[in-house]
Amino acid sequence: MTAGNGEQSGAPPDGKNISQSVPRRKTRDLAFAGILTAFTVLVLYLESVVPTGRAGFLALSSFLLCAVYLESGMKWLLISYAASSVLSFLLVADKLGLLPFIFLFGIYPALKNLVERIRSLWVEWLAKLIGFNVILFAGYSVFRPLLPDALLSGAMLPLAIIVLEAGFVMYDLLFTQWIHFYMDRIAPKVRGNRT
């Protein structure tokens, strides 16, 4: 239905045509995802050249992708994840260092969103730990020949698994805090600039 001034009824309060706001939203989503994809690739490059803090860079890369999800949705998160993975693989010399991003940190914002829809804390944590252990076991199975013998002998392997699981739990808790921080402090500024 068209209003008397030629605009569709139900137009936004600012008087702009709805058909103009949809392409504008898509353009904003594309630009936002593109910028954060570029930052993600930069963070992954830094992860490969800076001698310390690799886990921090990997966590930061997943936080950036989470912002894409929070602002633009799952579709743009998956596009940004795929683009970040491909571009990083092409641009970063340390291909082995990208595997944690590709198989865990990059896709974790999507997995966290899906698992936390369960709304049962115990089931959520069980699903997260099972998922993490599946990824851990797959990585162990593939890269076992590259692991040092000292890690594979005696109590070192179970100890390494416990340390990695504790690190994952801390990462997930930090990720939740990041989401709250983003929604409280950053999102209003990002969304405030959207007209």
N, C-alpha and C positions, 0 to 999 in steps of 0.2 A: 504494500500500500504506500502511496506517495503522499507526502504532506503538501499543503498548499504552496509552499515555497520551492517545490521540486525535490526536496529531500525526502528520504524514506522516513516513515513514521518510526518512532523508537530510536531516533538519532541520539548520539551521545549528548550530554548536557552542554557541551561546548558548541553545539550547533553543527559539528562536522558530520559529513555523510559517513554512515557505517561502512560503506564499501571502500572508503578511503582509509579508515582506521585499520582494517584487516591487513592490507599490504604494508602499512606503516608498522604494524606489530611484527609482521614477518621480517621486515627489514631490520627492525631493532633486535629481534632474536638472532638473526643471521650475524649482525655486527657484533653483538655481545658474545655469542659463541665463538666467532672468529677471533676476537681480541683475546678471550680467555684461552682459546686453543693455542694461539701464538705464545702467550705467557706460559702455558703448560709445556710447550716444546722448549722454551727458554729454560724453565726450571729443570727439565730432564737433561738438557745439555749441561747445565751447571752441576747436576748430580753426577755426570760422567767425568767432569774435570776437577771438581773441588775434592780434595783428598779426604775430608771428614764431613759428617752430617748427611750421608746419603739417605738414611731413613727419613730424615726431616724433609729433604727435597721430594722424596716420593710421597710423603704425607701431604706436603703442600700441593703437589700436582693433583692429588685426588680432591683436595679442598677446592681448588680452582674449578674442577669439573663439577663438583657439587653446586657451586654457585651458578653454573650454566643450568643445571637441573632446577634449582630454586627459582630462577628468573624466567626460564624458557621452556622447561618441561623435559620429559624423558626422551622425546625424539631428538631434540637438540643436544642433550647429554650424550646419546649414543653416537650421533654424528661427530661431535667434538672429540669423544673418546677414540673413534676410528681414525679421524684426521690426525689427532695427536700421536697415536701409535704409528701410523704410516710415516708421517713427517719426521718423527723422532728416529724411526728406524732408518730413514734415508739420510738424516743429518748428523746423528750422534755416532761417534766412532765406536763406543763401548756398547755393542749390541747385547752382550750378556747382561750388562747392567740395566737394560730396558725390560728384561723379562719380568721382574717384580711389578713394574708398572702395567705391562700388558696383561698379565694374568691375575693380578690382585688389585693394586692401588688404582688403576685406571677404571676398572669396571666396578669397584666397590661402591661408589655412590649409587649406582643402579641397584646393586644387590641389597645394600642397606635399606633403600627405599622399599623394595619388595618384601624383604623379611620383616621389617618393622610395621608392616600393615597387619601382621598377625595379631598384634595387641595383647599378647601374653608374654610377659617378660621372660619366663623360663623357656618357652618354646622359641622365642626370638634368639636367645643366647645359645640354645642347643643348635638351632639351624645355622647360626653364624659360626659356631665352633666346628660343626660338621663340615660346612663349606670350606672353612679355612684349612681343616685337616685334609680334606680331599685335595685341595690345591697344593698343600705341603707335601703330601704323599706323592702326587704326580711329579712335582719338582724333584723330590728325592729320587724317584724311580728313574727319571730322565738324566739327572746330573750326578748320580752316584759315582760313576767313574771319575768325575772331576773333583770329588770331595777328598779332603786329606784323610789318610788312614787313621790319624789320631782321633778324628771326629767319629769314625765308624767303629772304634773299638771301645769295649767296656761300657762304662756309664755315660760316656760323653754324648752319644746319640740321644738317649732319653733326656738328658739334661738340656741338650740343644733344643729338643722339641718343647720342653716345658718353658724354656726361656722365650722361644718364638711365640708360643701360645700366650704367655703373659704379655709379651710385646703387642700382640694382636688385640688383646683385651684393652690395654692402655690406649692403643690407636683408636679403637672403636669408641671408647669413652671420650677421648679428645675430639674425635670427629663429631660426636653429639654436641660437645661444647662449642665447636666451630659453627655448627648449624645455628645454635641459639645466638651466638655472637653475630653471625651474619644477618640473621633475621631482625635482631634488635638494633644493630648499629650500622650495618652497611646497606642492607636492602632498602631502608627508607630513603637513603641518599641516592641510590641507583634508581629507584622507582620514582623519586621526586623529580628527577630530570626527564622523566617520560611524560610527554604531553599528549 
